[in-house]
Amino acid sequence: MRARGVFVIALSPVAVDGNAESATAHGVGQARDNRAMEENNTPNPAAAKPALPDRLSADPSSKFHVAEIFQHDIGIRFNGKERRDVEEYCISEGWVSVPSGKTVDRKGNPVMIKLKGPVEAFYR
């Protein structure tokens, strides 16, 4: 069974050579954190979060998947309540796609259902 992300993806620091241990040894993760905030604690414009699109999918094979957005923690508010199980959403059409319990298709992917209502996406 293939596991799928649900809008929360944590990336580990990786150096240019692709070795995570050398990235930690060279302080790549720490340098990234230092670049995000200037000395006076104002956000760095270069490290600004990208704008959330009207439609976004957590499935990497979808044409609506944007990998840069998943580097940050995303929240989805549907019908006034925050949901953590959203696989795909569309703000303009007013729907979210969520897994239907533990049901899976013949390829092991969760069976998705589409719920309609007001949708709001935001960064946590």
C-alpha positions as protocol buffer text, in pm:
chain_id: "A"
residue {
  index: 1
  type: MET
  ca { x: 0 y: 0 z: 0 }
}
residue {
  index: 2
  type: ARG
  ca { x: 143 y: 337 z: -100 }
}
residue {
  index: 3
  type: ALA
  ca { x: 131 y: 610 z: 164 }
}
residue {
  index: 4
  type: ARG
  ca { x: 28 y: 958 z: 50 }
}
residue {
  index: 5
  type: GLY
  ca { x: 102 y: 1296 z: 209 }
}
residue {
  index: 6
  type: VAL
  ca { x: -166 y: 1513 z: 362 }
}
residue {
  index: 7
  type: PHE
  ca { x: -29 y: 1867 z: 322 }
}
residue {
  index: 8
  type: VAL
  ca { x: 237 y: 1829 z: 591 }
}
residue {
  index: 9
  type: ILE
  ca { x: 580 y: 1754 z: 452 }
}
residue {
  index: 10
  type: ALA
  ca { x: 904 y: 1798 z: 646 }
}
residue {
  index: 11
  type: LEU
  ca { x: 1224 y: 1809 z: 445 }
}
residue {
  index: 12
  type: SER
  ca { x: 1564 y: 1731 z: 591 }
}
residue {
  index: 13
  type: PRO
  ca { x: 1859 y: 1951 z: 496 }
}
residue {
  index: 14
  type: VAL
  ca { x: 2067 y: 1803 z: 214 }
}
residue {
  index: 15
  type: ALA
  ca { x: 2398 y: 1940 z: 92 }
}
residue {
  index: 16
  type: VAL
  ca { x: 2483 y: 1997 z: -271 }
}
residue {
  index: 17
  type: ASP
  ca { x: 2652 y: 1655 z: -288 }
}
residue {
  index: 18
  type: GLY
  ca { x: 2328 y: 1491 z: -163 }
}
residue {
  index: 19
  type: ASN
  ca { x: 2469 y: 1372 z: 170 }
}
residue {
  index: 20
  type: ALA
  ca { x: 2251 y: 1466 z: 470 }
}
residue {
  index: 21
  type: GLU
  ca { x: 2538 y: 1413 z: 716 }
}
residue {
  index: 22
  type: SER
  ca { x: 2765 y: 1658 z: 534 }
}
residue {
  index: 23
  type: ALA
  ca { x: 2475 y: 1906 z: 520 }
}
residue {
  index: 24
  type: THR
  ca { x: 2456 y: 1900 z: 900 }
}
residue {
  index: 25
  type: ALA
  ca { x: 2834 y: 1916 z: 932 }
}
residue {
  index: 26
  type: HIS
  ca { x: 2852 y: 2218 z: 702 }
}
residue {
  index: 27
  type: GLY
  ca { x: 2559 y: 2390 z: 874 }
}
residue {
  index: 28
  type: VAL
  ca { x: 2336 y: 2405 z: 564 }
}
residue {
  index: 29
  type: GLY
  ca { x: 2015 y: 2384 z: 770 }
}
residue {
  index: 30
  type: GLN
  ca { x: 2138 y: 2646 z: 1013 }
}
residue {
  index: 31
  type: ALA
  ca { x: 2241 y: 2881 z: 731 }
}
residue {
  index: 32
  type: ARG
  ca { x: 1893 y: 2847 z: 579 }
}
residue {
  index: 33
  type: ASP
  ca { x: 1735 y: 2940 z: 914 }
}
residue {
  index: 34
  type: ASN
  ca { x: 1968 y: 3237 z: 954 }
}
residue {
  index: 35
  type: ARG
  ca { x: 1882 y: 3365 z: 607 }
}
residue {
  index: 36
  type: ALA
  ca { x: 1508 y: 3353 z: 684 }
}
residue {
  index: 37
  type: MET
  ca { x: 1533 y: 3617 z: 954 }
}
residue {
  index: 38
  type: GLU
  ca { x: 1744 y: 3932 z: 946 }
}
residue {
  index: 39
  type: GLU
  ca { x: 1915 y: 4079 z: 1251 }
}
residue {
  index: 40
  type: ASN
  ca { x: 1613 y: 4292 z: 1346 }
}
residue {
  index: 41
  type: ASN
  ca { x: 1374 y: 3989 z: 1323 }
}
residue {
  index: 42
  type: THR
  ca { x: 1195 y: 4103 z: 1009 }
}
residue {
  index: 43
  type: PRO
  ca { x: 1119 y: 3839 z: 743 }
}
residue {
  index: 44
  type: ASN
  ca { x: 1363 y: 3825 z: 455 }
}
residue {
  index: 45
  type: PRO
  ca { x: 1180 y: 3897 z: 123 }
}
residue {
  index: 46
  type: ALA
  ca { x: 1385 y: 3626 z: -52 }
}
residue {
  index: 47
  type: ALA
  ca { x: 1253 y: 3365 z: 194 }
}
residue {
  index: 48
  type: ALA
  ca { x: 887 y: 3470 z: 154 }
}
residue {
  index: 49
  type: LYS
  ca { x: 628 y: 3196 z: 123 }
}
residue {
  index: 50
  type: PRO
  ca { x: 476 y: 3147 z: -224 }
}
residue {
  index: 51
  type: ALA
  ca { x: 114 y: 3245 z: -273 }
}
residue {
  index: 52
  type: LEU
  ca { x: -131 y: 2957 z: -232 }
}
residue {
  index: 53
  type: PRO
  ca { x: -297 y: 2860 z: -563 }
}
residue {
  index: 54
  type: ASP
  ca { x: -670 y: 2828 z: -623 }
}
residue {
  index: 55
  type: ARG
  ca { x: -630 y: 2452 z: -663 }
}
residue {
  index: 56
  type: LEU
  ca { x: -365 y: 2233 z: -501 }
}
residue {
  index: 57
  type: SER
  ca { x: -306 y: 1858 z: -477 }
}
residue {
  index: 58
  type: ALA
  ca { x: -85 y: 1656 z: -241 }
}
residue {
  index: 59
  type: ASP
  ca { x: -41 y: 1382 z: -506 }
}
residue {
  index: 60
  type: PRO
  ca { x: 296 y: 1435 z: -682 }
}
residue {
  index: 61
  type: SER
  ca { x: 162 y: 1285 z: -1007 }
}
residue {
  index: 62
  type: SER
  ca { x: -116 y: 1548 z: -1030 }
}
residue {
  index: 63
  type: LYS
  ca { x: -75 y: 1853 z: -1253 }
}
residue {
  index: 64
  type: PHE
  ca { x: -197 y: 2065 z: -958 }
}
residue {
  index: 65
  type: HIS
  ca { x: 92 y: 1958 z: -730 }
}
residue {
  index: 66
  type: VAL
  ca { x: 338 y: 2241 z: -646 }
}
residue {
  index: 67
  type: ALA
  ca { x: 637 y: 2107 z: -452 }
}
residue {
  index: 68
  type: GLU
  ca { x: 760 y: 2451 z: -331 }
}
residue {
  index: 69
  type: ILE
  ca { x: 439 y: 2506 z: -136 }
}
residue {
  index: 70
  type: PHE
  ca { x: 478 y: 2178 z: 54 }
}
residue {
  index: 71
  type: GLN
  ca { x: 802 y: 2301 z: 208 }
}
residue {
  index: 72
  type: HIS
  ca { x: 578 y: 2501 z: 445 }
}
residue {
  index: 73
  type: ASP
  ca { x: 299 y: 2385 z: 676 }
}
residue {
  index: 74
  type: ILE
  ca { x: -42 y: 2439 z: 510 }
}
residue {
  index: 75
  type: GLY
  ca { x: -383 y: 2449 z: 674 }
}
residue {
  index: 76
  type: ILE
  ca { x: -724 y: 2396 z: 512 }
}
residue {
  index: 77
  type: ARG
  ca { x: -1041 y: 2534 z: 667 }
}
residue {
  index: 78
  type: PHE
  ca { x: -1355 y: 2367 z: 530 }
}
residue {
  index: 79
  type: ASN
  ca { x: -1703 y: 2472 z: 646 }
}
residue {
  index: 80
  type: GLY
  ca { x: -1543 y: 2676 z: 925 }
}
residue {
  index: 81
  type: LYS
  ca { x: -1343 y: 2383 z: 1068 }
}
residue {
  index: 82
  type: GLU
  ca { x: -978 y: 2302 z: 1011 }
}
residue {
  index: 83
  type: ARG
  ca { x: -923 y: 1966 z: 840 }
}
residue {
  index: 84
  type: ARG
  ca { x: -598 y: 1774 z: 833 }
}
residue {
  index: 85
  type: ASP
  ca { x: -699 y: 1494 z: 593 }
}
residue {
  index: 86
  type: VAL
  ca { x: -741 y: 1699 z: 274 }
}
residue {
  index: 87
  type: GLU
  ca { x: -563 y: 1554 z: -32 }
}
residue {
  index: 88
  type: GLU
  ca { x: -678 y: 1818 z: -284 }
}
residue {
  index: 89
  type: TYR
  ca { x: -879 y: 2139 z: -274 }
}
residue {
  index: 90
  type: CYS
  ca { x: -1026 y: 2402 z: -506 }
}
residue {
  index: 91
  type: ILE
  ca { x: -1122 y: 2738 z: -354 }
}
residue {
  index: 92
  type: SER
  ca { x: -1312 y: 2882 z: -654 }
}
residue {
  index: 93
  type: GLU
  ca { x: -1526 y: 2570 z: -703 }
}
residue {
  index: 94
  type: GLY
  ca { x: -1570 y: 2518 z: -326 }
}
residue {
  index: 95
  type: TRP
  ca { x: -1467 y: 2155 z: -273 }
}
residue {
  index: 96
  type: VAL
  ca { x: -1210 y: 1938 z: -98 }
}
residue {
  index: 97
  type: SER
  ca { x: -1111 y: 1581 z: -173 }
}
residue {
  index: 98
  type: VAL
  ca { x: -1060 y: 1357 z: 131 }
}
residue {
  index: 99
  type: PRO
  ca { x: -999 y: 982 z: 176 }
}
residue {
  index: 100
  type: SER
  ca { x: -1306 y: 770 z: 241 }
}
residue {
  index: 101
  type: GLY
  ca { x: -1205 y: 588 z: 558 }
}
residue {
  index: 102
  type: LYS
  ca { x: -970 y: 292 z: 508 }
}
residue {
  index: 103
  type: THR
  ca { x: -1109 y: 197 z: 168 }
}
residue {
  index: 104
  type: VAL
  ca { x: -844 y: 155 z: -102 }
}
residue {
  index: 105
  type: ASP
  ca { x: -864 y: 89 z: -476 }
}
residue {
  index: 106
  type: ARG
  ca { x: -697 y: -205 z: -651 }
}
residue {
  index: 107
  type: LYS
  ca { x: -366 y: -16 z: -672 }
}
residue {
  index: 108
  type: GLY
  ca { x: -361 y: 54 z: -299 }
}
residue {
  index: 109
  type: ASN
  ca { x: -450 y: 424 z: -320 }
}
residue {
  index: 110
  type: PRO
  ca { x: -721 y: 556 z: -88 }
}
residue {
  index: 111
  type: VAL
  ca { x: -1067 y: 603 z: -240 }
}
residue {
  index: 112
  type: MET
  ca { x: -1135 y: 977 z: -243 }
}
residue {
  index: 113
  type: ILE
  ca { x: -1466 y: 1158 z: -191 }
}
residue {
  index: 114
  type: LYS
  ca { x: -1537 y: 1517 z: -283 }
}
residue {
  index: 115
  type: LEU
  ca { x: -1705 y: 1738 z: -22 }
}
residue {
  index: 116
  type: LYS
  ca { x: -1857 y: 2072 z: -122 }
}
residue {
  index: 117
  type: GLY
  ca { x: -1860 y: 2389 z: 86 }
}
residue {
  index: 118
  type: PRO
  ca { x: -1657 y: 2704 z: 156 }
}
residue {
  index: 119
  type: VAL
  ca { x: -1281 y: 2637 z: 145 }
}
residue {
  index: 120
  type: GLU
  ca { x: -999 y: 2852 z: 283 }
}
residue {
  index: 121
  type: ALA
  ca { x: -627 y: 2770 z: 252 }
}
residue {
  index: 122
  type: PHE
  ca { x: -365 y: 2932 z: 475 }
}
residue {
  index: 123
  type: TYR
  ca { x: -11 y: 2893 z: 605 }
}
residue {
  index: 124
  type: ARG
  ca { x: 19 y: 2785 z: 967 }
}
